[in-house]
Amino acid sequence: MVITYYCIVTLFIIAYLLGSIPSAVWIGTKYYGVDVREHGSKNAGTTNVLRVLGVRAALPVFVIDFLKGFIAVSIFSLLKYDDNIPSQAWIINMKILAVFVVTLGHIFPIFAKFKGGKGVATVLGAVTGIQPNIALLCFAVWFVVFMVWHYVSLASIVAGCAFPVFVSIFSGSIYARHGLDHTSISFLVFSFVVAIALVWTHRKNIGRILDAAEPKVRVWEYLKLDIIDKDKSANG
């Protein structure tokens, strides 16, 4: 059993280290000579990278942040090979804890002086590793809100608040998928914690939206700028 606990602690450490990969900071400084934490909203996340550096920088940042959440949670599936693990439900609960750990790493990254982003893409990737159907529904809500109002922060808040609604509706599906016949109270509680956390971390954005001071994001405009800049570079 000691080895089991050792493995679990190791997986949590890996989850934190994965979360600590500061993709926005590293890509910005290495390829553009810009630390995005000193520009725009000063947030080391996809949206600020999009505003400051454009689509070509923002896309890999989103992909990396998504994947580090997904991988951090998925590696806990290795515990199913441990005979000391009591049940699949127990593994799912470990995955839920891993979401908090990897997100903590993203917000307070050890590789970037503990100054990171808000963790929306990382949470999305982590939830996808537990329940992809619910993650897809939340992303659909995010996409619709974003396309209508063009506020990334508003889309993230609404999608986060929709998360516990979807979990409540499909509360048994996560366990049914593993052949279990009871619902995940821990996953439901987790969904409410995520919703509250997203509202809290975006509280300044909410104030700016109410004051009509929150900048809108229209991806096609940034994409157009990227194309123009690329053409300029090609023409010397």
C-alpha positions in Angstrom: 0.0 0.0 0.0 3.0 2.3 0.6 3.9 2.0 -3.1 0.4 2.9 -4.0 0.5 6.1 -2.0 3.9 6.9 -3.4 2.5 6.5 -7.0 -0.5 8.7 -6.2 1.7 11.5 -4.7 4.0 11.2 -7.7 1.1 11.6 -10.1 -0.1 14.7 -8.3 3.4 16.2 -8.5 3.4 15.4 -12.2 0.0 17.1 -12.6 1.3 20.2 -10.9 4.4 20.3 -13.0 2.4 19.9 -16.2 0.1 22.7 -15.1 3.2 24.8 -14.4 4.3 24.7 -18.0 3.9 28.5 -18.9 3.1 28.1 -22.6 2.1 31.7 -23.0 5.2 33.0 -21.3 7.6 30.7 -23.1 6.1 31.1 -26.6 5.9 34.9 -26.1 9.5 35.3 -24.9 11.2 32.8 -27.2 9.5 33.6 -30.5 8.4 37.2 -30.0 10.6 38.6 -27.3 7.5 39.6 -25.4 6.4 38.6 -21.9 2.6 38.8 -22.2 2.4 39.3 -18.4 3.6 42.8 -19.0 1.1 43.7 -21.7 -2.6 43.8 -22.2 -4.5 42.2 -19.3 -1.2 40.9 -18.0 -2.7 37.5 -18.0 -0.6 34.5 -19.2 -3.5 32.9 -21.1 -4.8 32.4 -24.6 -6.9 35.5 -24.8 -4.2 37.9 -23.8 -1.8 36.2 -26.1 -4.3 36.6 -28.9 -4.6 40.4 -28.2 -0.9 41.0 -27.8 0.7 38.5 -30.3 -2.0 37.3 -32.6 -3.6 34.0 -33.7 -0.4 32.2 -34.6 0.8 32.6 -31.0 -2.5 32.1 -29.3 -3.4 28.8 -31.0 -0.4 26.7 -29.7 -0.9 28.3 -26.3 -4.5 27.1 -26.2 -3.5 23.6 -27.4 -0.7 23.2 -24.9 -2.8 24.5 -22.0 -5.6 22.2 -23.0 -3.3 19.2 -23.3 -1.6 19.7 -20.0 -4.9 19.5 -18.3 -6.0 16.5 -20.3 -2.8 14.6 -19.7 -2.6 15.5 -16.0 -6.0 13.9 -15.4 -5.6 11.0 -17.9 -2.4 9.6 -16.3 -4.4 8.7 -13.2 -6.0 6.0 -15.3 -2.8 4.1 -14.7 -4.1 3.4 -11.1 -6.5 0.8 -12.5 -3.5 -1.5 -12.7 -2.9 -1.3 -9.0 -4.6 -4.1 -7.1 -4.8 -1.9 -4.0 -7.1 0.7 -5.6 -10.6 -0.1 -4.2 -12.7 1.0 -7.1 -13.1 2.9 -10.4 -15.1 5.5 -8.5 -12.0 6.1 -6.3 -9.9 6.7 -9.4 -12.4 9.2 -10.7 -12.2 11.1 -7.4 -8.4 11.2 -7.8 -8.9 12.6 -11.2 -11.2 15.3 -9.8 -8.5 16.2 -7.3 -6.0 16.3 -10.2 -8.0 19.0 -11.9 -7.5 21.2 -9.0 -3.8 20.4 -8.8 -3.1 21.0 -12.5 -5.1 24.2 -12.5 -3.2 25.3 -9.4 0.0 24.7 -11.4 -1.3 26.9 -14.2 -2.3 29.8 -12.0 0.8 29.5 -9.8 3.5 28.0 -12.1 6.8 27.1 -10.5 8.5 27.7 -13.9 7.3 31.3 -14.2 7.7 32.8 -10.7 4.2 31.6 -9.7 2.5 34.1 -12.0 0.3 32.4 -14.5 -3.1 32.6 -16.1 -6.7 31.9 -15.1 -6.7 28.3 -16.2 -9.8 28.1 -18.4 -8.2 26.1 -21.2 -6.5 23.8 -18.7 -9.7 23.1 -16.8 -11.5 22.4 -20.1 -8.8 19.9 -21.0 -8.9 18.3 -17.5 -12.7 17.9 -17.5 -12.4 16.4 -21.0 -10.2 13.8 -19.5 -13.0 12.8 -17.0 -16.2 13.4 -18.9 -15.7 14.5 -22.6 -19.4 14.8 -23.3 -20.0 17.4 -20.6 -16.8 19.2 -21.6 -18.1 19.4 -25.2 -21.4 20.8 -24.1 -19.6 23.5 -22.0 -17.4 24.3 -25.0 -20.6 24.6 -27.2 -22.0 27.1 -24.7 -18.7 29.0 -24.6 -18.6 29.2 -28.4 -22.2 30.4 -28.8 -21.8 33.1 -26.2 -18.5 34.2 -27.6 -19.8 34.4 -31.2 -22.8 36.4 -30.1 -21.2 38.9 -27.7 -17.4 38.6 -28.5 -16.4 38.6 -24.8 -14.1 35.7 -24.0 -14.5 36.4 -20.3 -18.3 36.3 -20.5 -18.2 33.1 -22.5 -16.0 31.5 -19.9 -18.2 32.6 -17.1 -21.4 31.4 -18.7 -19.8 28.1 -19.8 -18.5 27.6 -16.2 -22.0 28.3 -14.7 -23.5 25.8 -17.2 -21.0 23.1 -16.1 -22.9 22.2 -12.8 -26.2 22.3 -14.8 -24.9 19.7 -17.2 -23.5 17.6 -14.4 -26.8 17.7 -12.6 -28.6 16.5 -15.7 -26.1 13.8 -16.6 -25.0 13.1 -13.0 -25.0 9.4 -13.4 -23.4 9.1 -16.8 -19.8 9.4 -15.6 -20.2 6.4 -13.4 -22.5 4.5 -15.8 -19.7 4.8 -18.4 -17.5 2.8 -16.0 -20.2 0.2 -15.2 -21.1 1.8 -11.9 -24.6 2.3 -10.7 -24.4 5.3 -8.4 -23.9 9.0 -9.1 -20.8 11.1 -8.4 -21.6 13.6 -5.7 -17.9 14.6 -5.7 -18.1 15.4 -9.4 -21.2 17.5 -8.8 -19.6 19.4 -5.9 -16.5 19.8 -8.1 -18.6 21.4 -10.9 -20.0 24.0 -8.5 -16.5 24.8 -7.2 -15.3 25.3 -10.8 -18.3 27.6 -11.6 -17.7 29.7 -8.5 -13.9 29.9 -9.1 -14.5 31.0 -12.7 -16.8 33.8 -11.6 -14.3 34.8 -8.9 -11.3 34.9 -11.1 -13.2 36.9 -13.7 -14.7 39.4 -11.2 -12.7 42.3 -12.7 -13.9 41.3 -16.2 -17.5 41.3 -14.9 -17.0 44.9 -13.7 -15.5 46.0 -17.0 -18.4 44.3 -18.9 -20.9 46.2 -16.8 -19.0 49.4 -17.5 -18.8 48.6 -21.2 -15.0 48.7 -20.8 -14.2 45.1 -21.5 -12.5 44.7 -24.9 -14.2 42.5 -27.4 -12.4 39.8 -29.3 -13.1 39.1 -33.0 -10.8 36.3 -34.0 -11.1 37.1 -37.7 -9.7 40.6 -37.1 -6.6 39.2 -35.4 -6.3 36.6 -38.1 -6.4 39.4 -40.7 -3.7 41.2 -38.9 -1.6 38.1 -38.8 -2.0 37.6 -42.6 -1.0 41.3 -43.2 2.0 41.0 -40.9 3.1 37.8 -42.7 2.8 39.4 -46.1 4.8 42.4 -44.9 7.5 40.0 -43.7 7.5 38.1 -47.0 7.9 41.3 -48.9 10.8 42.5 -46.8 
